[in-house]
Amino acid sequence: MSARLLQIQCCFVQSVRNYGKLNKHLLFKDGKRYEGVIYYPRRPDQEDPPITPSKLLRVQRIKPMKGNTHWEKKILIDLKLDTNMNDFAIVKNIPENCERLWKVKHLVKIVPITFPYGEPTENDIDHTFLKENGECIVTKEIKIDDGRVEATRKFVDDTRKLDSETLVKDSRLKWLNPF
C-alpha cells in the first residue's frame, strides 16, 4: 500500500509545468527584420520572391455588425460597410488602411484588385467592370464593325430564308408522316 502511494506521489512531482516565455530571438539568431517584423527563414539562403502589391483592395463585409465592439463598428461605418452585406468598398493599400483592416479582418473579405488589361483612365470609367475575384476589366474602346452590320442586315432581309411559321408547319408534317 505504501509503495502504491509513493508511486502516485512521484507521478505528481513529475507533472509540474514550467511557466515561462519562449524567447525566439535566443533560439533563432538568423532572423531578418522587415519594418518591425522579424522573419525567420527556413534555410539561411532562402529569400522571398519579389512581389508588387496591388494599389487597391476590394473589401466586403461577410459577418453581421451585431455583437461587435464599438471600435470595430466604427471602422466598418467609416468604410461604409454598415448598410448591406452585398456592398463592397474600394480601399487604398496604404499602411493606415491596412492597420484598420487588420482590426476587422474577421468581419470582412479582402481581395486585391488586379488590372489584367491595364489601369483605367478618366475616359474609361463607363467601360470598367470589377469582378468578385478582384479583376478590373477595362474595355478601352468599343468599335462597331461595318462588315458584321452589313452581314446581319443581309441575313435578316434574305428572301430564301424560311420564316418561323413555315418551319413549324414543315417540322410538324415531317413528325406526323416521317416516311
Secondary structure, 3 states (H helix, E strand, C coil): CHHHHHHHHHHHHHCCCCCCCCCHHHHCCCCEEECCEEECCCCCCCCCCCCCCCCEEEEEECCCCCCCCHHHHHHHHHCCCCCCCCCEEEEECCHHHHHHHHHCCCCEEEEECECCCCCCCHHHHHHEEECCCCEEEECCCCCCCHHHHHHHHHHHCCCCCCCHHHHHHHHHHHHHCCC
